[in-house]
Structure formats: structure tokens, C-alpha cells
């Protein structure tokens, strides 16, 4: 559990920093902490709290992914991280940007965001696979 916690924390911090950078350089057309206004949560809180809560949510998601996907070590991490990353990023941007179901909507998706998520998922999955294989080899 210690390795899962550390790996999830590192991936959450890196993803939050990358999201801030992508938003700062206008590579994504949405704010990473903009869902607070949309949902009416934490309206009077500081930006530091918004980002801290986002990092906490990313940590929990990363931890759960680490625990669940370490048992899928039969499937190569390259393939599973690529497919899962594409699915997650396309779905997330489709919902956030409220895009219509048309082929021309794919042009509005952020490729740098997809690359960052796929790379971080690969980091999580490769670490989980490695430690699962090591654990089974020790038995």
C-alpha cells in the first residue's frame, strides 16, 4: 500500500502541475478547477483549496486505478494505458466542452492533454504491473 500511495501522490501532483501548465498556455479550453463554479461547490474558498481538493481527488482516483489495474498485468501496460487514456480524455473533454456528437468535434479536443494523461496512466500501470509481478515472484 505504501508504493501505491507514493505512486498515486506523485501522479496526482504531476497531473495537477501539467493541467495548470496546459491551462496557462491555453492548450486546454477549460479550467481544471472550473467545475467548482459549475457544481456550486466551495464558491468562497481560495484557489489553493481548489487545487488541493483537485489533487486529493486525483490521488484517490490514481490509488484506486493502481489497486484495480495491478491485477490486469496480463494485458500490456502500453495498450491498456493508451486505450484507457483515450477513453478518459475524450469523455472528459466531451462533457466539459459540451461538444455535439459530430465528427468535426474531434478537432476541438486537446492532444497535449491526451498525451499527459496517457503518459501518467502508463506510469501508474507500469509501476502496478512491476510490483504485482515482483509480489507473485516472491511467493
N, C-alpha and C positions, 0 to 999 in steps of 0.2 A: 504494500500500500504506500510505502514511503516513495518508491520510484514513481508510482502512478501520480502521487500528489505533486512531486517536484516537476515531472514532465508536463503535467496539466497546468501548473502555475507558470512555467516558462512559456508554454504555447499561448496561454491567455495573455500574458504580458506582451509577448511579441506581436500577437494579433491586434491587441489594442493599440500598440505603437504604430503598426502598419496601417490600421484604419485611420488613425489620426493623420498620418502622413498622406495617405490617399485622399482624405478629405481636404487637407491643407493645400495640396497641389491640384485639386479639382479633378482627380481621376475617378472619383465616385460622385454621383449627383445627389447624394443623400447624406444626412448627418448620422454618424454612428450612434449618437445619443439622442437623436431626434424622436425616437419612439416614446420618450417620456412625455413630450407635449401631446403627441397623438393619443396616448392612453390616459393622459391626465394624471400621471404619477410624478411625485417629487417635484412639483412645479416651483416651489420656493427653495429648493436645495441648490447647493453650489455645483459648479461644473466638476470639481474634484470628486464630489459624492457621486455624480452621474457616471463619471469614468470608473470610479472604484466599484460601483454596483455592476457596471458592464463587465469589468474584469472578473468579478465574482461569478457572474452568470456564465462567462466564457470558461472559467475554471471548472465549474460544475459540469458543463457540457463536455469539456475535454476529459474530465475524470471519468464520467460515465462512458464516453466513447472508448477510452483506454481500457476500462474494465470489460466492456462488452466485446470489443473487437479483438482483444488478445486471444480469444478462443477461436478466431477465424484465421488462424495462421496458415491454414492450408491454401487459401487464396493469396496470391502475391500482393504485397502492400502497394506496389506501383499501380496495379489495376484497381484495387478497391479504393485507394485514396483518390485516384483520378475520377472514378465514377461517382463516388460519394461527394467529392468536392464540387464536381459539375452540377450534380443534382441540388446540393445545398445552396450554392451561389446563385444558380439560375432561379430557383424557387424564391430565395430571399429577395433578390433584386426585382423579380416579377411582382412580388407582393408589395415591397416598399415603394417602387416606382409606379405601381398601379398600371401596368402595361396591358394593352389588349392582346388577345390571343391571335397574333398575326406574325407572319414570318419576318416582317420588317422590324418587329420589336427586338429581335436579337441584336440589331445594330446599336441599341441603347444600353446593352449590358456592358459592364466594366471588365475587361480582360485582365488588367492588373489585380483586381480584387479576386478574380478566379484563381490566378496564379498563386497569390499569397495563401489563400485558403487551401488549395491543393498541396502546396509545399508544407504547410503546417500539419495537415492531415497525414501526409506521408511521414513526417517526423513522429507524430503520435503513433501511427500504425507500425512503423519500423521498430520503434522502441518497445511497443507492446509485444510484437512478434518475437523480437530478440529475447526478451525476458521470459516469455512463455516457453520458448524452445529451451532456454537455459534451465528453467524450472523443471521441465519434463526430462531433460537430460540428467539432472541431478538425482532424479528418482530412479 
